């Protein structure tokens, strides 16, 4: 019985952390509850979706990650933007 209570609270913590980082609460709840300590650590060290560059879909205006090739809402094929031009180097002052 004690393991079930511990697993529930670890699952709850993992689910909340996963939801804050932009992922599914239920998925991280299961991952953190089944192996309690390992799952919670995985949720903590999981990458944060908000740190990645995003862009808007030109058709439906949904914000999608830069690495997506298709919009998940309307299915529009998204073009990858050209790489930014390097900044001009100014000559050093003497």
C-alpha positions as CSV (number, residue, x, y, z in Angstrom):
1,X,0.0,0.0,0.0
2,X,2.8,2.4,0.8
3,X,4.4,1.9,-2.7
4,X,1.1,2.8,-4.3
5,X,0.9,6.1,-2.4
6,X,4.6,6.9,-3.1
7,X,4.1,6.0,-6.8
8,X,1.0,8.2,-7.0
9,X,2.8,11.3,-5.6
10,X,5.8,10.8,-7.8
11,X,3.5,10.4,-10.8
12,X,1.7,13.5,-9.8
13,X,4.9,15.5,-9.5
14,X,6.2,14.1,-12.8
15,X,2.9,14.9,-14.6
16,X,2.9,18.5,-13.3
17,X,6.6,19.0,-14.4
18,X,5.9,17.5,-17.8
19,X,2.8,19.7,-18.3
20,X,4.8,22.8,-17.3
21,X,7.4,21.9,-19.9
22,X,4.7,21.6,-22.6
23,X,4.1,17.9,-22.8
24,X,1.3,15.6,-21.8
25,X,0.4,15.4,-18.1
26,X,-1.0,11.8,-18.4
27,X,2.1,10.5,-20.2
28,X,4.5,11.9,-17.7
29,X,2.2,10.8,-14.8
30,X,2.6,7.2,-16.0
31,X,6.3,7.5,-16.7
32,X,7.0,9.0,-13.2
33,X,4.6,6.6,-11.3
34,X,5.7,3.3,-12.7
35,X,9.5,3.7,-11.9
36,X,9.0,6.5,-9.3
37,X,12.5,7.9,-8.9
38,X,13.7,7.4,-12.4
39,X,10.6,8.7,-14.0
40,X,10.6,11.9,-11.9
41,X,14.2,12.5,-12.8
42,X,13.4,12.0,-16.5
43,X,10.6,14.6,-16.3
44,X,12.9,17.1,-14.6
45,X,15.7,16.7,-17.2
46,X,13.3,16.5,-20.2
47,X,13.9,19.4,-22.6
48,X,11.8,22.4,-22.4
49,X,9.6,23.1,-25.4
50,X,9.5,26.8,-24.8
51,X,13.3,27.2,-25.4
52,X,13.0,26.0,-29.0
53,X,12.4,28.5,-31.9
54,X,8.9,28.7,-33.2
55,X,7.1,30.2,-36.2
56,X,3.5,30.8,-37.3
57,X,1.7,28.7,-39.9
58,X,0.7,31.1,-42.8
59,X,-2.7,29.4,-43.2
60,X,-4.2,28.9,-39.7
61,X,-1.7,31.1,-37.7
62,X,-0.9,28.4,-35.2
63,X,2.5,28.7,-33.6
64,X,4.5,25.5,-34.4
65,X,8.1,24.5,-33.6
66,X,10.7,25.4,-36.3
67,X,11.6,21.8,-36.9
68,X,8.0,20.8,-37.9
69,X,7.5,20.3,-41.6
70,X,3.7,20.2,-41.4
71,X,1.3,22.2,-39.4
72,X,-0.5,19.9,-36.9
73,X,-3.7,21.9,-37.1
74,X,-4.4,22.4,-40.8
75,X,-1.7,20.2,-42.5
76,X,-0.1,22.9,-44.5
77,X,3.4,22.1,-45.6
78,X,5.8,24.6,-44.0
79,X,8.9,25.9,-45.7
80,X,12.1,26.1,-43.7
81,X,13.2,29.8,-43.5
82,X,16.6,30.6,-45.0
83,X,19.5,30.7,-42.5
84,X,20.2,34.2,-41.1
85,X,22.9,36.2,-43.0
86,X,26.1,36.7,-41.1
87,X,26.6,40.1,-39.5
88,X,29.1,42.3,-41.3
89,X,32.4,42.7,-39.6
90,X,33.4,46.2,-39.0
91,X,37.1,47.1,-39.3
92,X,38.9,47.5,-36.0
93,X,39.7,51.1,-34.9
94,X,43.4,52.0,-34.6
